[in-house]
Amino acid sequence: MATRLQDIKRASKVINACAKHGLDYFVHTYGFGWHLPFLKRIHFGKHEFPESIPQKIRAVMEELGGAYIKLGQLLSMRPDLIPPEYCEEFKRLRDDTTPLQFSTIKSTIEKEFRQPIQRLFKTIEKTPLGSASVAQVHKATLHNGKNVVIKIQRPNLKQQFEEDTDILYYLAHKIEQRLKKNTFNPIAIIQEFERYTKNELNFVIEATNIDKFYHNFKDSKTIIIPKVHWLYTKTNILVIDYLDGTKLSEAKKLSTKDKKIIAERIMDASLKQLFEYRTFHADLHPGNILVMQNNTIGLLDFGIVGTLSQEQLNQMLRVYANILNNDTDQVVETLLSIGQQSTTETNIEAFKADITNIMQWWYGVAPEKIRITQLQYHLFQTCVKHHINIASEFILFGKSAMTSEGTCIEINPDFNFVQHAQPKIIQLLRKQHTPFKLAKQFLQNTTDTAKNIAALPKATVGLINKLQREPIKIGIDQTDIRHLGFDVNTSSNRLAYALLIASLIISGSLLINIGPSYKDYSILSIMAYISAGIFFLPFIVSVLREGTTKYDVHNG
């Protein structure tokens, strides 16, 4: 770990870079002036508030490199953490780094595997395919003749990132002390960055992500995912299949027909990830997509991957469905249901008004001109504006969908996301309401209700026992307690019957148009109504008996 003096030097390097790029106003406002050389601390008059702040911060990040570039790349995908204009600017961060000497690469591999590089690989190209702040990539061949790509982490990178993260925490704490209320949270940003970099620097996590995608798309004839070679993969070394193709960002000679096919395949792959597998590539920009033979698509760089639960996916489907149906009220309700509101800072009426204006603007301009994923992103940004905290998975989902759509439009300006995605989303919504899904959901709800009701008498008796043990005088005799337990039990049973009957009636109504059928009547619907009738008989008998002397247990 760095010493105190080293920490001060590293912090001073950051502060001096900020001052160099015209951010000296913030350097002095937040109390970092003492890090500057003596002559630069002397200033007569006021420091002017700078213009083009996002551009200047990006320049600082590029000069500092390493962890600071990764911080910018993370923030470019998180409008819940910083304003959208900063996200847009940080997308332009360049991560080109001077390549390491091949001797360094060779010694890193041999140190990790404890054997000569010739025993691991038949050949390895000395000139890298690419070099960035985290890793360097080389093409190689295994002894079985398989062409692979080796991703090697830069030496001592983990320690460097830890030291830079310590400096970032120091800066964040100093800034937060002087921030006004209701502005951004610098400490939360660094906490998120620390979690992100721990995953980014562990190549086994990336390999696991690639493996998931490989198995999801292994039967696809249009999408290729490189296979992980686990025997050669470590926390700082990743070996995967070499995909022979051209990056979409460099593919200049595609015909109009090819562009149309590629755009549709990219979007189909994105929709499958988002809505079927619930595990998705969060950054499908042209640099992470290979165009291969016969317009087959290869996907690269699985460092940032998002995952949704089934419930979160259902909520996102409802958002899309309500947007497509132009149902503003339901859009508002769904957003409120997936977010956590600040009781002191969220004005629900103002939030509803903003969402209504955004929806009216979108439909007024003409949906085909404004991308639906951009609209969704605006909706999430509005949640952030009104202090409604949206889970990072939703933000990443929105970013993934918007990037995929942007890539499709970049290569095919006529691509229409709504026309392409709407039938697939409707189909997915229908899948959620198949007889099997309804029965499964009904069974789950009934089981949960039964568990809660069954636990009620036990919880009541437990509470009574606790009260009996405590030195509190309760004016209820043993007979009254026994009668109370019986009453609770009876009420619980009736409640269970009532819920079950209501559920069966509702299910029967929902299934009324779903086959198989008998004389135009759904068999499933008939069975649900008959079952409801069977449970209704003992229920009504129990209710009618109540209060009659013969069946009153309180007389015993």
N, C-alpha and C positions, 0 to 999 in steps of 0.2 A: 504493500500500500504506500501511497505517497506521504512524505513528511509534511509537516505544517508549512515549511518554507516552500516546498514544491507546490502545495495547494495554492498558496498566495501567488506564486509565479503563474500558475495555470489560470487562476481567476483574473490576474492582471492582463494576461494575453487576450482573454475574452473581452474584457472591458476596453482595452486599447483598440481591438478590432471594431468594437461598436463606435468608439469615438472617431476612428479613421473613416468610417462609412457614414458619418453625419448623424449619429444618434447620441451626441454628447449631452443633449437636453435631458435624456433619460438617465445617462450616467450620473449627472449631478443631482437630478431630482430624486433618484432612489438611493443616494448616498454611496456611490461607488467612485467618487472623484479621487479619493486617496490612492486608488490603484494606478492613476495616471502619473507620468513623469511630472516633476515639480513645475516646470514651465507651462505645461498644458493645464495645470490646475488653476493658474492665474487667469482670471477672466473678468473684464469690467463690463458691467451692464447685465442684462438678462440673456439667458440662453433661449434662442428662438425654437419654437415647437417645429419639428421637422416635417417636411412633406414626403410623400412616397415612402411611408414607413415600411410596408410589406416588402418592397423592393430592396430597401436598405438592410432589413433583417436577413433576407435571402442572400445578399452579398456577404454578410458576416458569416452565415452558416457555410457558404461555399469556401470562404477563406480558412475557416477553422477546420472544416472537413470532419471525417470520422463520425463520432456520436452526434455532432451538431447537424450533419446532413441527414442522418437517420431520424433525428428529432423532427426536422422539417418534413421529411417524407411521411412520417406518422401523422403529423398535424394536418397535412394536406388532405387526409382522409377523414378528419374528425371536426366537422363544423359544430359539434356539440362542445368542443373545447376552446375554439378560437373563432373569430368572425370569418364569414365566407370569403371576403376579399383576400385574407391571408392564406386561406386554403388554396385559392386559385393561384396565387403567386408562388407558393411553395411547391406546386406541381412542376414548376420549371427548374427545380434544383438539379444541377448536374452532379453526377456521382462518378466522374471519370478520374481515376487515380493513376499515378505513375506505377507501372508494373513492377512487381518484385523480381529480383534476379532468379533465374531458374535454379541456381544452387540453393537458394533459400527454400524454394518449393520442394526440391528434392530432399533436403535434410528434414523438412517438416513431415513429409510422408514417411520417410524411413524411421524417424524418431517415434512416430505414432504406431507404426506396425512392427517395429523392431526387426526389420529385415531389409535387404537391399531392394531398391525400387525395381530392379530387373526381374526379381522373383514375383513381384505383384503384377506388373504390366509388361506386355511384350514390347510395346512402343509407347512413348509419350512425347507429344510435340512441345518443344521448348518455348515457342511463341504462344502466348495466351490468347484464347478466344475473346477474353474480356477481363478487365481489372477494375474493381470498385473498392469502396472504403472498407467493406467487410471481408471480401473474398476475391480470389483470382481463379479463373476457369481455364483448364487445359483439356485438349482432346487427347485420348489415349486409346490403346487397343489391349484387350485382355488376351491371355494366352490361348483362349478358345477361339480367337478371331473376332470377338464382339467389339464393335466400336462404342466407346463410352466417353462421358464427360466427367472430369474430376473437378469438384469445387473445393478449394483449399482456403481455409480461414487464415487471415493474416496473423503472424506470430504475435503473442502477447496482447492480442486485441481485447480479450475479456478484461484484463487488468486496466487497460487504457479506458475502456468504456466505464468501468466501475469508478475510476478516478474522475472522469468527466461528469459522471452522474452525481458524484459528491459535490463538484463545483456547481452544477446546475441546481442542486438542492440549496446550496448556500445563496445563490442568486435569487432563487424563488422565494426563500424565506425573507430576504431583505426587501424584495419587491412587494410581497404580500403585506408587510408591516406598514407600507405607505400607500397602499391602494385604497381607493374609495370603495364603499359598499356597492354590491351588485355589478361589479366588473368581473373579469375572468379570474380563474383560480389557478395561479401558477404552480402551487404545490401539487394539486391534483394532476396537472399536466405532466410533471416530472414523475409522479407515481405511475401514471399510465405508461410513460416512456420506459421506465425501469422494468415494468412487467413485459412490455413489448420486446425490449432488447434481450431479455433473458431467453425468450423464445427464438428470436432472430439469430442469436449466437449459438444455439444448440441445433446442429444440423440433423440430429436424430428426429427432432420434432418436425422439421421440414420434410424429412424422408417419410415419416409417418403420414403426413398430409398427402404427399405424392402417391403413396401406396393406396390411400383411400380413393383418390381420383382414378388411379390405374384400374382398380377393381370395379369402380362404378362404370367406367367407359371401355372395359376390356372387350366387349362385344360390339362396340361401335365401329362402323366402317368409314366414318367421316371425322372422328375425333381421335387423336393419338396422344396418350400420356406416356412419358418415359418410365421405364421400369427401374426400380431401385435395386442396386446390387448391394445387399445388406452385408455380405462378407467383407466388403471394402469400405463400409460406411461407419464413421465415428462421429463424436460430437463436433469435431472441427473439420471433418472430411466427408464429402458426399459424392458418391459415384452413381450415375444414372446412365441409361441408354443415350447414345448420341442420335439426335433426330436430324435427318438430312433435309434441309429446307431453307427458305429465305424468310427473314423476319418481315412481317406485314408492313412495318414501318419503312422497309427498304425495297419492297416489291413495287417496282415502277411500271412494269409492262403487263399489267393485268387487263384483260378485255372487260367490257361492260358486263357480259354474261358471267365471267369469272367473279367479278366483284359482287354481283348479285348473289351468286351461289355461296361465296365465302361469308358474306354478311348474314345470310340466313342460317348458315351452319354455326357461326359464332353465337348468334342469338339463341338458337336451339340448344346449344351446349350450356349457355348461361341459364336459360329457363329450367333445364333439367337439374342443374346444380342448385338453383335457388328454390325451386318448388317441388322437386321430387326427392333429391338426395339430402337436401337441407344442409349440405356442406358445400361452400362455394369459394371460388377464386375471387379475391376481393379487388384485383387490379388487372383486368383483362384489357390493357391498352395495347396498341399495335406492336410495341417492343417486346411484349410477352407472348406473341402469337406467331407461329411459323406457318407459312404456306408451303405445303409439301406436294408430292405428285398427285395428280387428279383432284386438285383443290382440297385435299385432306388437310385438316387443321391440327397442328401440334401446339400444346400449351406448355408454357415455361414459367419458372419462378413462383414457387408455392410458399414463399416466406410469409405472406399475409393471407390467411384463410379464415373465413367466418363459418359459424355453425348456429342454426336455429333449432329450438325445440319444436315439437309438433304444435304446441299451443301458440308459440310465436309465429310459426308459419301460417296458422289459421288466421291470426290477427292481421298479418300482412296481406293475405288473400282477401280479407274483408276490406282492407284499405283500397286495394286495387279495384275490387268489384264496385265499391261505393263511388270511386272516382269515375269509373266507366259508366256508371248509372247516373252520374251527376247528382248524387244524393249527399248534399253538403252536411245535413244534420247528422247522418250516419258516419260521415268522415270525421266530424268533430267528436262524436261519441266514441268511435274506435280509437282515435288518437288519445283521448282522455283515459281510456281503459288500459292502454299500453304504457302510459307515462305516469310518473309520480309527480304530483303537484306540490309546490311550496305553499303552505297554508297562508303565509304572510305576504308573498310576493306575486302570486298568480291571480290575475283578474280573469275569471272564466268568461265573462261577457265580452271583454276586449279580445280574448283569444278566439272566441267564436266569430266575432266580427272580422278579425284578420283572416281566418280560414275561409269565411264566406267570400271575402273580397278576392282572395287568391283563386278560389274555384271559379268565381264569376269572370275574373280576368282570363283564366285559362280557356274557358269555353267561349268567351267573347272574342278572343284573338283568333281562335280556330285551333283545335287540338293538334292538327297535323303539323302546325308550325312550331309549337312548343312541345318539347318532348315530355311524355308522361312521367318519365323517371326524374326529369328536372322538377316537375310539379311536386312529385313525392318528396324530393330533396328539400324544396321550398317549405313544404308542410312540416318536415322535421325541424328545419331551421326556425320556423315560427314557434314550434314547441319550445326550443331552446330559448328563444327571445322572451317567452312568457314564463320562464323558469319551470317548465314541465320537463322533468328529466326522462329522456328516452334511453333505454338500454343501448350500450355500444353495439350490440349485435344488430339492432335495427338500423343504426347509422351506417354500419359497414355493409349491410344488405342494400341500403339505398345507394351507397357509393358504388357498390359492385354493379347494380342494375344500370346506374347512370353511365358508368364507364363503358360497359358493354354496349349500350345503345349508342354512345358517342363514337365508339370504334366502328360500329356498323354504318353509321351515317357518314363517317369520314371517308370510308371506301365506297359507299353507295348513297349519295345524297338523297335518293328517292326512297330510302328504306323507311317504312312506317311501323313503328313499334306496336301501336295500338292494333292495327290490322293483323300483324303477325302474332301478337301475344294473346289477344282477347279470346280467340277460340280455345287456346290451350289453358288459359286461366279458368274459363267457364267449365271446361272438361274436368279440371282439377277440383273445382267447387262441387261438381256433380259427384265426383268420387267420394267426397266427404259425406254425401247423403245417400249412399247405397244402403240396401237393407242390412248388409253385414256391418257396415260402419254404424248405422243407427242402432242395431241390436247391441253392438259392442259398447257404444256410448251409453245406451240405456242400462245395460248390465253394470257398467262401471258406476254410473250415477246411483243406481239402486243399491249396489254393494256399499258405496260410501255412506249413503243415507242410513242403511241398515246398521252399519258399524257405529255411526254416531248415535242412533237411537238405542242400540243395544248397550252402549256405554253409559247412557244417561242414568238408569237406575243405580248402576254400580257407583257412578260418580256421586249421585245423591246420597247413597248409603255411606260412602266414604266421607262426604262432607259432614254428615250427622255424627259419624264415629269420631271425627276430629273435634267437633263441637263438644261431644261428651267427654273427651280427654282433657279439653281445655278447662281452666278454672272459671267457666262462665255458667251462670245459672240460666237454664232454659226451662220455661214453664210448660213443657210438653211431656206427658207420661209415655211409657213404653207402648201402650196400646195405640195412642195417637200416632206415634212414629211408624208403627207397623202399618196402620191404615194409610198414612201418608205415602209410604213406599208402594203399597198396593195401588193407590190412586195414580202415582207417577207411572207405574208399570202399565196400568190400563190405558192411560192417556198416551203413553209412548206407542203401545201396540196399535191403538186407533190411528195415531198419526202415521205410523208405518203403512197401515192398510190404505189410508186416504192417499198418501203419496204414491203408493203402488198402483192404485186404481186410476189416479189422475195420469200417471205416466203411461199406463196401458191405453187409456182413451186417446191421449195425445199421439202416441205411437201409431195407433190404429188410423187416426186421421192423416198422419204424415205418409202412411204406407198405402193409402187408399187407391193410388194410381200406379202402384208398383206391383209387377207380376211376381209369381204366377197368379192367375185369376181363375175363378169359377163363376160362369154366367155373369161376366163383366164385373164381378166383385173380387177384390184382392184377397187371396187366401190368408196372407200375412195380416191384413187388416181385420178380417173376420176372426182369426185366432186371438188377436189382441183384444177385440171387443168381448169375446166369449170369456177370456181370462179375467177381464175387468168385472164381468157379471158374476163370475164364481167368487171372486174376492169381496164383491159388494154385499152378498147375502149375509155372511157372518158379521160384517161390519155394521149393517143396518140393524141386525138382531141385537148386537151388543149395545147399540145406542138406544133402542126401544126399551131394553130391559133396565136401563139405568134409572134409579129412583124408585123402583118397585120394591116393596118390603121383602118379598121372597128372595131377591137376588142382592139385597144390600148387605155387604160384608161389614159395614160399620155397626150393625146390630149385634155382631158376634163378640 
